[in-house]
Amino acid sequence: MIHASIRMKFAPETLSEVREILCAMMERTAVCPGCLGCNVYEDLLDAGSVLLDEWWKTQADLDRHLRSDLYRRVILVMEMAVKKPEIKFSEITKTTGMETLRNSRFGPSPRPGC
C-alpha cells in the first residue's frame, strides 16, 4: 500500500478555488482503479494550509494516477501555493489498529488458552 500526501499553503483569496478544484478531483480519484481512499483536509490551526491525502493499493496504481490528465489538476493547485509544497510518498508494509494502542498502554493481552 502506498500513502501519498501533499501539504500546501495558499493565500486566503485562492482558497475557494483550491477547494473547488481539489474536491472535484477527489470525487473522480476515489473511483480510479487501485485507489483505497482520498481526502482533502484544511488545517484549523494554520489558515490556508491544505492536505491532500491519498492511499493506493500498489505503486503501479499510483504511477498511473500520477501520469493521468486528472493529476494535472493537482499540479495546477501546487503551482498556486504560496510556498513549496511538502510532498511525501510512503510504502506501508503493515498496519495495526486498536491492539497497538491497547498493548502500548496496558501491555500485550495474554494469548487465548495460555
Summary of the structure (lengths in Angstrom):
residues: 114
radius of gyration: 17.8
end to end distance: 34.4
largest distance: 62.4
contacts: 282
relative contact order: 0.24
helix: 39%
strand: 26%
